[in-house]
Amino acid sequence: MTQPLTTATPIGVVGAGTMGRGIAQVAATVGHPVLLHDSNPRALEDARAFLTRMLGRLVEKGKLAPGRDAEILGRITFLHDQLQPLASCGLIIEAIVEDLAAKQALFAQLERLVTPEAILATNTSSLSVTAIAAACQRPERVLGLHFFNPAPLMPLVEVVPGVATAADVVAQARALMEIWGKSPVVARDTPGFIVNRVARPFYGEALRILEEGIADVPTIDWAMRTIGGFRMGPFELMDLIGNDVNFRVTETLWKAFFYEPRYRPSFTQQRMVEAGRLGRKTGRGFYDYREGATNPEPTTDPALGERIFRRILAMLINEAVDAVFWRVASPADIDRAMQLGVNYPKGLLHWADELGLETVLGWMETLYETYREDRYRPSPLFRQMIERGARFFEEAAS
């Protein structure tokens, strides 16, 4: 049995990079004593400087009372030599490099240090929680806590139990995330969890439409923003994330799903990565961000825009429906995750209910008949629910 996690519980964070320092800030702001460890002293120095600067800005903007920045920073102990001080922590969150062997080695070390009641969590976004936990003698106390960047601002946390994770560990972690002001959702330990899995068609189908010559980059982005109501178009978002990062996530998911065609990476994006056109961070991606550069204007044809929007939306909804079919998460948690994790204008399953499952199934069947590719196969859950007259949410039927 684990001990209840309260704001007095010492929290350990291993890895002082972007995610680790953000998680440390969240925990310290709530009131926890925090031990932030990194084997690289320079990373700790950078983390301390970054947190000092960011907390100071919050005071300047009136979001923190004067003196609160020093109080929060004072709760964080920066460690670079031994892991031993983490022995007092009731929860340790790992945020090191996305390498399975490195994470397994760390978890094996941490397990030897902490009390039997302590919880060990990984912030992995792409690796199997079960595989990481396999390095431990007590895998039942290991789970995933996948924060989104930037951790202090993004409300979503995917809580991911491994095969052996105890139910009380999941309940404790979820309750603590709520204390931290986060919106936790529970996801099965499958590749991509909820967000990285369900969001793939937003990028992949946009790239496919581009490759087929149906529309150009600005027109696809215009359609998804203006007609679909998304905050950013797919190509704008890929340039913001970084084409290298986005391509790597897609490729990882494709391989993890044993080369599932729905997640097949795009040659177009691969060539962008090979050309060094990674997006905003390199000055060029699908758009040109260099000083004085001009980018083409979209073709604002309503019929074309509706065609683009419906195709991408159909694929997104199909992915969300299939996630329910395979019991990745509950419909409510899937919709919450997509709205809070990637700022979708509506939950995809609520959207499906509003449009009608028959309508979305019809869109998918048209795509399948057109291309005869497994990529466009509709989820079996569509027909099962239509036959029962069911919806994902009762309020949509009223």
N, C-alpha and C positions, 0 to 999 in steps of 0.2 A: 504494500500500500504506500502511496506517496503522501507526503505531508501537504496540507493546504498551502497554496501559494498566495502570499499577501504582499503588500507594498513594502513590507519589512524584509522580505526574502532577498538575500543577495543573488544577483543575476550575473552570470559570466557570459562574455561574448568573446569568441575566438576568431580573430580576423578583423583588422582595423581598417579595411578598405571602405569603399562607398557604402555598402550594405551594413557592415559591422558597426561602423561609427554611427550610422543612422539609428540602428537598433539600440545601441548604447544610449543615445540621446533620448529616445522614447522612454526607455526604462528609467533613466535617471530623472527625467521630467516628472514622471509619476511618483517618484519618491524612493525607488530602490537604490541601495548601494550597488554599484556596478563595477565589475572587474573586466577591463578590456585588454585582451592579450593579443600580441602579434610577435612573431619571431623576428620581424624586421623592425629595428628601432626607428628607422626613418619613417615607416608607415605609422608608427605611434606618434611621432612628432607631427606628421602631417595631419593626423586625426585630431590631435589636441589643438593645433592651430585652426583647423577647419571648424571644430565645435566652438572654440572661443569666438571666432568671427561670426558664425551663424547665430549663436545665442545672443551675442552683442547686437546684431541686427534686429533680432526679435524685440529686444528692449527698446531700441531706437524707434521701431515701428509701433510701439505701445502694445505689443502682443504678449510681452512679459513685463512684470513690474521691475523697477530698478533694483538691482541686487540679486534678482532671481537667476540671472545668467551665471554668476559666480557660485551661487548655491547649487545649481544643477551640475555645473562642471566639477564642483567639489565632491560630488557623490561618485565620480568616476575615478577609479584607480587604473593607471596605465602600466601594464606589465609586459616586459619583453624577454625575460630570461626563463624562469621556470613556470610550469603549469600548476605547481603545488598550491599556490594561494587560492586556486579555483575550488579547492576541496570543500570550502565552506558554502558553496553556492547550491541553492535549491533547484535552479534551472540554469543550464548552460546552452547557449545558442551558438552553433558553429556557422561561420560565414567565411570560410577559406576558399581556395581555388576549387573549381568544379572538376575535381579529379577523384575518382572512386577510391583508389588505393590510398591517397593522402587522407581522405576523410575517414576511411576505415582505420588507419593507423592512429589518427587523432582520437577517435571514439574509444578505441581499445585503451589508450592512455588515460583518457578522462574517466572511464569506468573504474579504473584502479584507484583513482583519487577520491571520488565523491562518495557520499553516504549512499546506502542502499535505497533511500527514499528519493534521491535527486532525479530529476528528469533531464534527459539529454535530447536536444533538438538540432536538426539541420535546417539551414536556410536554402538548401539546394532547390534549383528551379528545373533541373533536367535529369537528375540521377534517381535511382530507385532508393527510397527510404528503407525498404526491406533489406537491400544489399548493404547499405551502410550499417544498419542495425545488426547484421549478421556477424560483424566483428566483435560484438559484445556478448558477454556471458548472460546478461539480462536484457535481451532485445525488447522485452515488454515495456521498458521505460524510455524507449527511443521513438521519436516521431518527427515529422517535418513541420516546420513553421516557416512557410514561404512568404516573406514580406515583399512588397513592391517598392520600386525606387521612385522618389525618395521616401525612405521609411517614415520619417517624421510627418510627412504630408499625406501619403497614400493610406486610406483607411483599410484596405483589404489585406487579410492574412489568410492564406490557404493552410488549413490544419490537415496534415496528411498522416494518418496512422499506417504503419507498416503491417505486415501479416501478423506479427506477434505483439503489436502494441496493445497494452491493456486499456480497457474502456475508461477507467478512472483517470488515466494519464491524459487521454483525449479530452475528457470533461474538465480536468484541471487546467489544461493549456488553453482551451477555448474560453473558460471563465476568466483567466488572466488576461487574455487578449481583449476581452470586453472591458476589464478594469483599465487597460491601457488606452481605451477609447477607440479600439479597432473594431472592424466588422469581420469576424472570423467566419469562414465557410469550411465545411469538412469535405475532403475529396479522397477518393480511393487512390492507392499508390499505383497509378498507371502513368505512362509517359505524358508529360505536359500538364498533369493534374487537370485543372479546369481551364484556366485562362489561356495558357500557351497551346492547348489542344484546340479549343473551340474557336480561337481567333485565327487559326491558320488560313481559312478561306478568304479572309479579308485581304490578305496579301496575295495568296496563291491564285485566286480567281481573277484578281485585278491584273496580275502578271499574265495570266492566260489570255485575257481579253486583249491586252496590249500585243501579245505575241501573234494572235490571230488577225490583228489589224482592224479590229472592230472599232477601236477608239484609241486616241493617244493619251499620254500621261495626264496632261491638265484636264482633259475632258472626263476621264474616269474619276479623278479627284473631285472635279466640280459636281459630277452626278452624285457621288456619295455624300458630299457636304450639303448641297443645295436640295436635292430630292430626298436623300436618305436621312439627313439631319445629323450626320456624324461630325464630330468636331474637326477632324482632319481627314483628308483623303488617304487612301492606302499608300500612295507614293510619297506624299508629304511625311507620313508617319514612318515609312521605311527609311527615309533620309534622316529623320530625327533620331530614330533608334540606332541607325548605322546599318548599312547593307551587309556588312560583315557579320554583325551580331544577329540580324534577322535571318540571314541565310544559314548561319550555323545552327540556330534554334530549329529551323525547318528541317535541315539535314539530319540533325540529331533525332528529332521526332520521327521522321521517315524511317530511319534505321531501327529505332526502338520499337516501331510498330511492324517490324519485319517487312519493310518496303511497301507499306500500304500506299496505293496510288493517290489517295486523297491528299497526302502530305508530300508528294514528290516535289523536290526543289526545282526551281526555274533556271534554265540556262542563261536567260537574260540577266537575272540577278547575280548568278555566278560570274558572268563576264564583267559586270559592274565592279564586283569585288576584285577580280583579277586586274582590272584597269585602275584600281585605287580610287574609284569614285564611290566612296563610302557614305556620302551624304553631307550633312552640315559640317561635320567635324573635319572634312578634307576640302570643303569649299565647292565640291561638285558631287552630285549623285544623279538622281533622276531629274533634279533641277540644278541650275547653276547659281551658286550663292556668292560668287566672287563679285567684288566691287565693280559696279557699272554693267554687270551682266543683265541681259533681258531674257525672259523665258516666254515660250509661246502661250497664246491665249487659248482657252478651251473653246470647243464647239458647243454652244449652248442650245442644242437641239433637244426639246423636251422628250420626244419619242425615243431618241437614242439614249438620253439620260435615264429614262425609266427602264429601258432594256438592260442597261448596265447595272442599275441599282437592284432590279429584281433578281438578276442572275447571282450577284454577290450575296444578296440577302438570303436567297434560297439556299445557297451553299452554307452560309453561317447557321441558319436555322436547322438545316439537316444535321450539321455537326453537333449542335446543342441537343437535338432530339436523340441522336445516336448516343450521346453521353448519358442521357437518362436511360436509354435502352440497356446500355452496358453497366448501369448503376455506378457511374463515376461519382455522381453527387445527386442531391435532390433537385427537383426543378427550381425551388426557391433559391437554393444556394448557387445554382448555375446562373440564374438571372442576376442575382446580387453580385456575383463575381465579375460578370461581364460589364455591368454598369459601373462598379467601383474600381475594377482593375484596369479597364481599358476605355472607360467613359463612353460606353455605347448609349445612344439616346433612349433605348428601351431594352428591357430584358428580352432576349431572343425568343424565349418560350411564351412570354406574354404576347409578343409580336405575332407568333404563330397562332395563338388563340384568336387574336383580333382579326387576322387575315382569313382564318379558317384553315384547319389542317388539310382539307381537301384542296384548297387553292395552292398551298405550298407544295403539296405532293404533286399536283398537276405541273407546277413549274419544274420540279425535279424530274418527273417522267418525261417532259419535253426535252430537257437537257440530255437525259439518258438515250432517248430515241434518236436525237441529233448526232450524238458522238459515239454511242455504244461503247463507252469506256466505263470501267468499274469505278472510276473516280466519281461518277455521277449517279451511282446507285442510291435510291432513297433508303433511309433507315426503315427497317421492318416495323418500327413502332408507329409510324404514320398509319398504316393500314389497320394495325391492331386497335389503335385508339379510335379511328374512324368507325370501325365495325361496332365498337362498344358505345359510340356516341360520346366519347370522353374528351375532356380538355385537360390542359395542365393545371389551370387555376379556375376554381369555381366562379370567381367574380367575373371572369370574362364571358361566362354564359348568361349573366343576368342583364 
